[in-house]
Amino acid sequence: MGKTCFVRGLAKGLGLKDQISSPTFAIVNEYRGKIPLYHFDMYRIETLGDLYSTGFFDYLDQGGICAIEWSENIAQALPKQAITVSFSQGGTENQRIIEIAGDERF
């Protein structure tokens, strides 16, 4: 759908030079820069215990940006100021509709 591609663009906008890859098996990939980027995949997270084991809450306190794929699996744990980016299929195979919701400051 383009989730990791979106995070690649976000990383580029943050000035990160790292090779951005999907964190599917690692759960989280960390990219260090002026503003750190933490890229999560919560697809396999089913319980609050699973979420704690990822170290997710520690990352929230580190002052970076958390890009979270499958965030609907942890909706109850997201901070109130979270910004949600949703993707859906457009009219053609390579077209995507992107909706952004959340903190009205952005």
C-alpha positions as CSV (number, residue, x, y, z in Angstrom):
1,M,0.0,0.0,0.0
2,G,3.0,2.3,0.5
3,K,3.5,2.6,4.2
4,T,7.3,2.0,4.1
5,C,7.6,4.2,1.0
6,F,5.9,7.0,3.0
7,V,8.4,6.5,5.9
8,R,11.2,6.7,3.3
9,G,9.9,10.1,2.3
10,L,9.6,11.2,5.9
11,A,13.1,10.1,6.6
12,K,14.4,12.0,3.6
13,G,12.5,15.1,4.8
14,L,14.2,14.7,8.2
15,G,17.6,14.7,6.4
16,L,18.3,11.0,7.2
17,K,20.6,9.2,4.8
18,D,19.9,5.7,6.1
19,Q,18.5,2.9,4.0
20,I,14.9,2.7,5.2
21,S,13.4,-0.8,5.3
22,S,10.3,-2.4,6.7
23,P,10.5,-3.4,10.3
24,T,8.2,-6.4,9.8
25,F,10.5,-8.9,11.6
26,A,12.5,-6.5,13.8
27,I,9.3,-4.7,15.1
28,V,11.2,-1.4,15.2
29,N,14.0,0.1,13.2
30,E,15.8,3.1,14.6
31,Y,17.3,5.9,12.5
32,R,19.5,8.5,14.2
33,G,19.7,12.0,13.1
34,K,19.0,15.6,14.3
35,I,15.5,14.2,15.0
36,P,15.4,10.5,15.5
37,L,12.9,8.3,13.6
38,Y,11.6,5.1,15.1
39,H,9.8,3.0,12.5
40,F,7.5,0.4,14.0
41,D,5.4,-2.5,12.5
42,M,2.7,-3.5,15.0
43,Y,1.1,-6.1,12.7
44,R,1.9,-9.0,15.1
45,I,1.1,-7.0,18.3
46,E,-2.0,-8.4,19.9
47,T,-1.9,-7.6,23.6
48,L,-0.6,-4.8,25.8
49,G,2.0,-7.3,27.0
50,D,3.2,-7.7,23.4
51,L,3.4,-3.9,23.1
52,Y,5.4,-3.5,26.3
53,S,7.9,-6.1,25.1
54,T,8.7,-3.9,22.0
55,G,9.9,-1.1,24.3
56,F,7.3,1.2,22.6
57,F,6.6,3.3,25.7
58,D,10.4,4.0,26.1
59,Y,10.5,5.3,22.5
60,L,7.7,7.7,23.2
61,D,9.9,9.4,25.9
62,Q,12.9,9.8,23.6
63,G,11.8,12.8,21.8
64,G,11.8,11.5,18.2
65,I,9.2,10.7,15.7
66,C,7.4,7.3,15.8
67,A,6.1,6.1,12.5
68,I,3.9,3.2,13.2
69,E,2.6,0.8,10.6
70,W,-0.6,-1.1,11.7
71,S,-1.2,1.5,14.5
72,E,-4.8,0.4,14.7
73,N,-3.5,-2.6,16.6
74,I,-2.4,-0.3,19.4
75,A,-4.9,2.5,19.2
76,Q,-5.6,2.5,22.9
77,A,-1.9,3.1,23.6
78,L,-1.3,6.0,21.2
79,P,-0.7,9.5,22.6
80,K,-3.5,12.0,22.3
81,Q,-1.3,14.2,20.0
82,A,-0.8,11.3,17.5
83,I,-1.2,12.2,13.9
84,T,-2.8,9.4,11.8
85,V,-1.9,8.9,8.2
86,S,-4.2,6.5,6.3
87,F,-3.7,5.0,2.9
88,S,-6.3,3.6,0.5
89,Q,-6.3,2.4,-3.0
90,G,-6.9,5.0,-5.7
91,G,-8.4,4.7,-9.1
92,T,-5.3,3.0,-10.6
93,E,-2.9,0.3,-9.4
94,N,-0.2,2.8,-8.4
95,Q,-2.5,5.6,-7.1
96,R,-3.0,6.1,-3.4
97,I,-5.4,8.3,-1.4
98,I,-3.7,9.6,1.7
99,E,-5.7,11.1,4.6
100,I,-4.1,12.8,7.5
101,A,-5.9,13.4,10.8
102,G,-5.0,14.4,14.4
103,D,-3.3,17.3,16.1
104,E,-4.8,20.4,14.5
105,R,-1.5,22.2,14.8
106,F,-0.4,20.4,11.6
